[in-house]
Amino acid sequence: MRGSQVLRTPGGLEADPVYKNILAAVDGTAHGTAVVDAVASLAKLSGATVQVIHIQPLQVVGGGLAPTSAVVSTEAEGDGRRVVDEALTRLRAAGVTAEGEVDDGLREDLAAILVERSQELGSDLIAVGPGHYSGISALLHSSVARGVASIAPVSVLLVHSEA
């Protein structure tokens, strides 16, 4: 749906596609798979391209009373690439044009990183899954989805899985 592509409603009305460039944040959970399926449907409807991104969360360990600190990944090596590759395979099998990347960043910066990357890519929609925390954990950890929704200058699609 590049260029002169238009959508036709069942009544025959024409409209420009709403979304042309979707950023899909995936994390390897059922919510991430639901994000991929939702953006596949939207992209097929509007002809949008999809940029899949996985941000490997980093965490600072040490510091405080310790003489040194280090930044470490909270995921096994290669997990992020596997998550992105699975999403790309699913999207391309659905006939969607998609590219993907793996970045990393501190856990508390994930929302800002997603929004910054969406701006760099010219995304007009960011699709994310909900946070994984509940109860007391939700008070201790920030929600990436909530953070994205609060700072993104474009629409945000929050996709829940049935799991």
C-alpha positions as CSV (number, residue, x, y, z in Angstrom):
1,M,0.0,0.0,0.0
2,R,2.6,2.4,-1.0
3,G,1.9,5.4,-3.1
4,S,-1.6,5.4,-4.4
5,Q,-3.0,2.5,-2.4
6,V,-6.4,3.0,-0.9
7,L,-8.7,1.0,1.3
8,R,-12.2,0.2,0.2
9,T,-15.0,-0.3,2.7
10,P,-17.8,-2.8,2.2
11,G,-19.9,0.2,1.1
12,G,-17.4,1.1,-1.6
13,L,-16.0,4.1,0.1
14,E,-12.3,4.8,-0.3
15,A,-9.8,5.9,2.3
16,D,-6.1,6.2,2.7
17,P,-4.5,3.5,4.8
18,V,-4.4,4.5,8.5
19,Y,-1.1,2.8,9.2
20,K,1.9,2.5,6.9
21,N,4.8,1.7,9.2
22,I,4.2,-0.4,12.3
23,L,6.7,-1.0,15.1
24,A,6.0,-4.3,16.8
25,A,7.7,-4.9,20.1
26,V,8.2,-8.6,20.9
27,D,9.4,-10.4,23.9
28,G,9.1,-14.2,23.4
29,T,5.9,-14.5,25.4
30,A,2.4,-15.4,24.4
31,H,1.7,-11.6,24.5
32,G,4.5,-11.1,21.9
33,T,3.0,-13.7,19.6
34,A,-0.4,-11.9,20.0
35,V,1.3,-8.6,19.0
36,V,2.7,-10.3,15.9
37,D,-0.7,-11.7,14.9
38,A,-2.5,-8.4,15.5
39,V,0.0,-6.4,13.4
40,A,-0.1,-9.0,10.7
41,S,-3.8,-8.4,10.4
42,L,-3.5,-4.7,10.4
43,A,-0.6,-4.7,7.9
44,K,-2.4,-7.0,5.5
45,L,-5.5,-4.7,5.7
46,S,-3.5,-1.5,5.2
47,G,-0.4,-2.6,3.3
48,A,1.8,-1.4,6.1
49,T,5.3,-2.6,6.6
50,V,6.3,-4.0,10.0
51,Q,9.5,-3.4,11.9
52,V,9.9,-6.0,14.6
53,I,12.0,-5.1,17.6
54,H,13.2,-7.0,20.7
55,I,15.1,-5.1,23.3
56,Q,17.2,-7.3,25.5
57,P,16.9,-5.9,29.0
58,L,20.2,-5.0,30.7
59,Q,20.6,-4.8,34.5
60,V,23.2,-3.1,36.6
61,V,24.6,-5.5,39.2
62,G,27.0,-4.6,42.0
63,G,27.5,-1.0,43.0
64,G,26.2,0.2,46.3
65,L,28.7,-1.1,48.8
66,A,30.4,-3.2,46.2
67,P,33.6,-1.6,44.8
68,T,32.6,-2.2,41.2
69,S,29.4,-2.7,39.2
70,A,28.7,-4.3,35.8
71,V,25.9,-4.2,33.2
72,V,24.6,-7.6,32.3
73,S,22.0,-9.0,30.0
74,T,19.0,-10.7,31.7
75,E,18.6,-13.0,28.7
76,A,20.7,-15.8,27.3
77,E,22.8,-15.0,24.3
78,G,20.9,-15.4,21.1
79,D,17.4,-15.4,22.7
80,G,16.6,-11.9,21.3
81,R,17.5,-12.9,17.8
82,R,15.5,-16.1,18.0
83,V,12.4,-14.1,19.2
84,V,12.8,-11.6,16.3
85,D,13.4,-14.3,13.7
86,E,10.3,-16.2,14.8
87,A,8.2,-13.1,14.5
88,L,9.6,-12.3,11.1
89,T,8.8,-15.9,9.9
90,R,5.2,-15.5,11.1
91,L,4.7,-12.1,9.5
92,R,6.3,-13.1,6.1
93,A,4.3,-16.3,6.0
94,A,1.2,-14.0,6.3
95,G,2.4,-12.0,3.3
96,V,3.6,-9.0,5.3
97,T,6.7,-7.0,4.5
98,A,8.8,-7.1,7.7
99,E,12.3,-6.4,9.0
100,G,13.6,-6.9,12.5
101,E,16.3,-6.0,14.9
102,V,17.6,-6.7,18.4
103,D,18.7,-3.8,20.6
104,D,19.5,-3.7,24.3
105,G,19.0,-1.3,27.0
106,L,18.5,-0.9,30.8
107,R,15.2,-2.2,32.0
108,E,14.0,1.2,33.2
109,D,14.8,2.7,29.7
110,L,12.9,0.2,27.6
111,A,9.8,2.4,26.9
112,A,11.9,5.4,25.9
113,I,14.1,3.2,23.7
114,L,11.0,1.8,21.9
115,V,9.6,5.3,21.3
116,E,12.9,6.7,20.2
117,R,13.4,3.8,17.7
118,S,9.8,4.3,16.4
119,Q,10.5,7.9,15.7
120,E,13.8,7.0,13.9
121,L,11.8,4.5,11.7
122,G,8.9,6.9,11.1
123,S,6.4,4.5,12.7
124,D,2.8,5.6,12.9
125,L,1.8,2.8,15.3
126,I,3.6,1.0,18.1
127,A,2.2,-2.4,19.1
128,V,3.2,-3.8,22.5
129,G,2.0,-6.5,24.9
130,P,1.0,-5.7,28.5
131,G,3.5,-5.9,31.4
132,H,4.2,-9.2,33.0
133,Y,3.9,-8.0,36.6
134,S,1.0,-8.2,39.0
135,G,0.5,-7.6,42.7
136,I,3.5,-6.3,44.6
137,S,5.8,-6.9,41.6
138,A,3.8,-4.3,39.6
139,L,4.6,-1.7,42.3
140,L,8.4,-2.5,42.1
141,H,8.7,-2.7,38.3
142,S,7.6,-0.2,35.7
143,S,5.3,-1.3,32.8
144,V,6.9,-0.8,29.4
145,A,3.5,-0.7,27.8
146,R,2.3,2.1,30.2
147,G,5.6,4.0,29.6
148,V,5.3,3.8,25.8
149,A,1.6,4.9,25.9
150,S,2.5,7.9,28.1
151,I,5.3,9.2,25.9
152,A,4.7,8.1,22.4
153,P,3.7,10.8,19.9
154,V,1.9,8.1,17.8
155,S,-0.9,5.6,18.4
156,V,-0.1,2.7,20.7
157,L,-1.8,-0.7,20.3
158,L,-1.9,-2.8,23.5
159,V,-2.4,-6.4,22.6
160,H,-3.4,-9.1,25.1
161,S,-3.0,-12.8,24.5
162,E,-5.6,-15.3,25.5
163,A,-3.0,-17.1,27.7
